[in-house]
Amino acid sequence: MNILPILWIQVSITFVLVFLRTHSVNRTLMKPPKDYKAKLLSVLSQPGNSIVKHLWKLGAIRRQLILLSSVPRLYTNEDDYSSITVSDSAEKQLLIEKLNANEQPTKKIYGFFHPYCNAGGGGEKVLWKAVETTLQDASDNVVIIYTGDSDVNGSTILQNVIDKFDYNLDKDRIVFIFLKYRYLVDSNTWSHFTLLGQALGSIILSIEALLRCPPDVWCDTMGYSFGYPWVYHLLRIPIVAYTHYPVISTDMLNKLLNQKQTLKVKLKYCYWKLFMLYYQHMGTFVSISITNSTWTNNHIKQIWSKADQKIIYPPCSTEKLVRTDNSTGRTNQAIILAQFRPEKRHKLIISSYGKFIEKNPTLVDKLPNLLFIGSTRSKSDEDYVKELREYGQELNIPDKKCKFMLNVSYDEIKDILNASKFGINAMWNEHFGIAVVEYLAAGLIPIVHASAGPLLDIVIDDSVGFFFKDETDPDFTNYETYKSLDVVLQDAINLDEPKRIEMSETGQKIAVEKFSDMKFNDNWQELVLNKLNKKDK
């Protein structure tokens, strides 16, 4: 899409926001029509399915029904975007009684904006643990999930959550609001000016969510911050932002400055700089700002300087991975648990491994075997794995020393982790690094790149694992502080068994104390729910 239409829409949006601010538009979307009770009673009194319709206040009516209902789940919209159907006879009778009694509801609706809630990744684990904790906090709490996963229904999504994460969710208090315009936040929709296009898309998607059912608290767990002004001006409700990584960072700007300053690079820098200023403004609307790691927290502090930043590490279920006996039954192999994408730098691991073998041919048998584990989501992923296999062969690495396991179940992964000695992560500036936490929890000795999450939050050098740097790092200067991976492999070989067991047990203790589901639960309660409850008093 051309930039001019995007800019025109963004300018129009700005004028609308100014209008909302100057005309004190406040919470009107939450208020149902004045005569809604009489019309609802009329519709509910009819036999059979009761179908409620309204031109633009359907979301406010849905909100009222959720607040009055004993089973809020019934008001999931599925694929019905223009009406609300009440079919359960007991529910209809309850609503009639409460409407006639003018009962004032006490429920509180937490709206979790997560358009890809069924993806099953680390971000979704944060979402669903936060949902579980929020529901357990009070029986009157109700959760709305704003999602674009229209290819499945709410029941299927919740079953996937149980199968994948094993979380205990009160299904009756979870409402799914399915959104039509998720494609607007997909990077594939915007072939040019992707950042600006996705920002526009997130605004439209946020407005759609507000219109379909306004909540009492807006919880964004995917980082779609450009909708915050709309949430603030239309509803005046608390905004909770859980940021996994900034949309744009100073690292990105500095990277451009270090490139050859062609006209294209200069224009791109101006574009990104203006976008950064736009992004900075979004932080002024945030009530509670949470980040997933020290690296992200440091960057968000620079960008959203007015917001108070707190860290809540992602729930890593470390308590389910801990093995009590670390002294026996472990194979001399190094696990690489990562999606098969170039930024995970599998090639760096293979090349370093090949370099070590070339320099130390007599130590090949002592070298831990490499076992790459990950999922292939597309033909390009499969081609990438094939390329990695061929690369290992080019470096004369024996097949038995370098193996690949694709699309392995989580139970199998746990068994492999519990049977291995080492875990490698080579990604540069990984914002957090759940795989590294899983290495620690399972008793593996992590060998990780010295940057971002693994460096600042997870691994303590020499106490629980080893760090390395590489000449291909964008910020590489020298090897004074950290060694290269091929040199660190020698340290792994030299690690005696008593020291390995000591490091393993120390790592497991750190993993459980800092990254368990229970720790996330306590932090979400303290830093989010308790603060929100204080504001209500």
Number of C-alpha atoms within 10 A of each C-alpha: 12 11 12 9 11 17 14 11 12 17 12 12 16 13 12 13 17 13 13 15 14 9 9 11 15 15 15 12 23 22 15 19 16 8 8 16 17 12 13 19 16 12 17 23 13 11 9 11 14 19 14 17 15 15 8 14 20 22 27 24 26 23 24 19 21 25 20 21 20 15 17 23 21 21 20 21 22 16 14 11 14 14 15 21 16 18 15 12 14 8 18 19 13 13 20 18 13 14 17 11 9 10 11 10 14 10 16 17 23 22 28 25 25 21 27 16 24 18 14 15 13 15 20 19 22 22 23 23 24 23 24 17 20 20 21 16 13 11 12 15 17 26 25 28 24 26 23 22 21 15 8 13 15 23 12 11 17 20 15 15 22 14 10 14 18 12 18 16 19 16 16 13 21 27 24 25 28 27 22 16 18 20 17 19 22 14 15 11 14 18 10 13 16 17 17 20 25 21 23 21 25 25 24 19 26 26 17 20 25 21 16 25 24 29 26 18 21 25 23 24 24 21 18 24 26 22 21 25 21 20 24 18 19 22 21 16 17 20 23 22 25 24 24 23 20 17 15 18 18 16 11 12 16 11 12 16 13 9 10 10 12 9 9 10 14 15 12 15 19 13 14 21 17 12 16 17 11 14 20 18 17 17 24 14 23 21 17 20 23 25 25 22 26 21 22 22 24 12 18 26 17 12 21 20 14 14 17 14 17 19 18 24 24 27 24 26 22 25 18 14 22 22 15 10 11 19 12 8 11 16 15 16 21 24 27 25 23 21 18 23 15 12 13 18 15 22 17 17 19 21 18 18 25 21 17 20 19 14 10 12 10 10 12 16 11 12 21 21 22 23 21 20 19 21 17 16 11 9 9 12 17 15 13 17 20 12 13 18 18 12 16 21 15 11 15 12 20 13 13 9 16 20 15 16 12 14 12 11 11 11 9 10 17 16 12 18 27 22 20 23 26 27 26 28 26 25 22 22 18 22 21 25 22 22 20 26 28 25 32 32 31 31 35 33 29 33 28 25 25 25 22 20 23 30 21 15 17 24 25 18 15 10 15 25 23 24 25 21 24 22 11 9 13 11 13 10 10 12 12 7 9 17 17 16 26 21 15 20 20 15 12 21 13 11 12 10 10 10 11 22 21 15 21 26 23 17 27 25 17 19 27 22 14 20 24 22 23 19 19 22 19 13 17 21 18 12 16 19 16 14 14 18 9 8 9 7 5
